[in-house]
């Protein structure tokens, strides 16, 4: 199942999940982009979002407005829906209206492969980015081992090219795959100091000794965090 967390009270861009892109609210457009992969549910803290989702034929559930993260929100939704422990859950952010089918399918496949590996708590993906792109702290970087397991995530440029030019950075995409079992385990872990410093939730898994499996993908999609991003999205939609 694909669960899309949709908090309406974004501090940087209030109500952004309902921003209009080509006549369709952003979160609904995101759901439509992935609905042929698996069942889709929007998990929100606003009745307005529930109503709009249902108007477009998308299932939605109300969750608490006290959640500190989208992961906690999708876990509450999974509990409400009574999903079994082995069910694959893909967390797709509600501000990714152009996310490609192949990207989400790759994470679904990786999550299914790792479903019974108790060391792997999360599954995610990265794309190749350039040296100048890696300077942007809003683009999260990841380094991996030979098996595709994440060693660290950072807003800083990693690895740091001390002696020579390097142009093979890995830009992390905030899409995650769990089983209901691993999702529950993640939500029981205490927040980690590194997580608080970098403001990156996935560091909680690494801090507590678990693994995050990664897969490389190709994508032109981008998240929408600001009004400028929305203007870019509207232009992108018209292409």
HELIX and SHEET records of a PDB file:
HELIX    1   1 UNK A   16  UNK A   18  5                                   3    
HELIX    2   2 UNK A   26  UNK A   34  1                                   9    
HELIX    3   3 UNK A   47  UNK A   55  1                                   9    
HELIX    4   4 UNK A   70  UNK A   81  1                                  12    
HELIX    5   5 UNK A  101  UNK A  113  1                                  13    
HELIX    6   6 UNK A  131  UNK A  134  1                                   4    
HELIX    7   7 UNK A  180  UNK A  188  1                                   9    
HELIX    8   8 UNK A  193  UNK A  198  1                                   6    
HELIX    9   9 UNK A  203  UNK A  207  1                                   5    
HELIX   10  10 UNK A  227  UNK A  238  1                                  12    
SHEET    1   A 7 UNK A  59  UNK A  62  0                                        
SHEET    2   A 7 UNK A  40  UNK A  44  1                                        
SHEET    3   A 7 UNK A   2  UNK A   6  1                                        
SHEET    4   A 7 UNK A  88  UNK A  91  1                                        
SHEET    5   A 7 UNK A 169  UNK A 179 -1                                        
SHEET    6   A 7 UNK A 120  UNK A 129 -1                                        
SHEET    7   A 7 UNK A 211  UNK A 216  1                                        
SHEET    1   B 2 UNK A  20  UNK A  21  0                                        
SHEET    2   B 2 UNK A  24  UNK A  25 -1                                        
SHEET    1   C 2 UNK A 141  UNK A 144  0                                        
SHEET    2   C 2 UNK A 150  UNK A 154 -1                                        
END                                                                             
